[in-house]
Amino acid sequence: MSLRRTQFVMIVTAALVAVAACGRLIPATAPPPGYTPYYPTPAPRPQPPGPSAYVAPGMGVIDQPIGSGTFGQVERATRTLAQCEAELAAARVTFSPTPDRVNSETCGLTAAGVLGPDMGTVARMAPGDVTMTCALAAAVSVWRRQSVEPAAREILGSDVVQIDHMGVYACRSVNNGRPNTRPSAHSRAAALDFSGVRLRDGRRITVAGDWNDGGPEAAFLKRIRDDGCRIFGTVLSPDYNVQHQDHLHLEAESARFCR
């Protein structure tokens, strides 16, 4: 073999060895003891926020009969806004939270929203879509499901189709805004002034016209006042003073007073 041919064979052989090495035909060196390979963990995909509280349908305080412990049950069920909203949702009560706001040093909204239709009942509020605290919305829902509607069927023989009221949120003090008195619960949207109901048979029952008539209408109004005393923190009726001769003041706060 000539020298030139020998050199050509050596060049080709070296090239083949290099290609084999690049193709990892040569065994790799074993990893050192204790070596753990690192595989980066993919970043988790963002998940939509879920409910922070849950109440099973039909198991919340709104669907429970009124008893001696109802006020405490309502108070515990509405201690946080999330829990309160869960109670309303479980009972199919429409409630749309609103941002907290301050109107003055003694007036504003905290943990409040708009109470809409109760999809588990027939009766509707008039006016509708009322701004109030979530705690008041829950207490009102217990009252109308467990007191107002069944009492009307039992005593008056007809269904309630409308619950009339004089409002909730008003920046004023107690005793119709007299000066130098403490702020009313209305200034916190924590009290509802109930004025009466309308029945399916066309009758209208009012606190102003029927409280002292001595008939079934008065019995109905006093029954729902007494039931309210086991649900709300404060209930004021015509038996309290002349300022309440035409409505029931239903207040969902911790003070305990009923008359």
Secondary structure, DSSP 8 states (H G I E B T S, - for coil): --HHHHHHHHHHHHHHHHHHHHTT-S------TT-----------------S----TT-SGGGS---TTHHHHHHHHTSSHHHHHHHHHHTTEEEEE---EEEETTEEESSEEEEEEETT-S-EEES-SEEEEHHHHHHHHHHIIIIIHHHIIIIISS-EEEEEE--S----BHHHH-TTS-B-GGGGT-EEEEEEEEETTS-EEEHHHHTTS-SHHHHHHHHHHHHHTTTSSEEE-TTT-GGGTT-EEEE-SS--EE-
